[in-house]
Amino acid sequence: MVDTDTRGRRKVRVGVVISDGRDKTVTVEVPQSFAHPRYDKVVRRSAKFHAHDEQNDAKVGDTVRIMETKPISRQKKWRVVEVVERAR
């Protein structure tokens, strides 16, 4: 993994690849769950990120770690750091 002290504090997220149809780009869905402030019910939300995958290594269903980076294109502001778990 990249040393974050020399490059600043960058956001890191872990999510599941839901699309890998484009060249060097994957779409990653990152789940988020939290307790509702008033009702204490668990609320589940998710966000989708377009991430740069230089080696086209990640496939649909893989769990990946993505890190924030400088804008690569209009939508891509994240890059794949590692594949945490392969899809079965």
C-alpha positions, 0 to 999 in steps of 0.5 A, a space after each residue: 500500500 502507498 505511504 499516506 504520510 508523504 502523500 497526504 491523507 487520502 480517503 480509502 474505501 472498500 467495496 465490491 466491483 459491480 461493473 468492469 466493462 470499460 478499459 482500465 475502469 471499474 465501478 465500485 459500490 461501497 456500502 454504508 450503514 448507520 443508526 438513524 439519529 431519531 429512530 435507532 433503526 439501521 439505515 443502509 445506503 451505498 455509493 458508487 465510485 468509478 475507479 482507475 484499474 491500470 492492469 484490468 485486474 479487478 473483475 465483477 464480484 471482487 472486493 477491492 480497496 480504492 484510494 482517492 487520487 487526482 482526477 484522471 477523467 471527468 468521473 474517475 477520481 479514485 484508483 484501485 489499490 488492491 484486490 482484497 478478495 476474489 469473487 468465487 
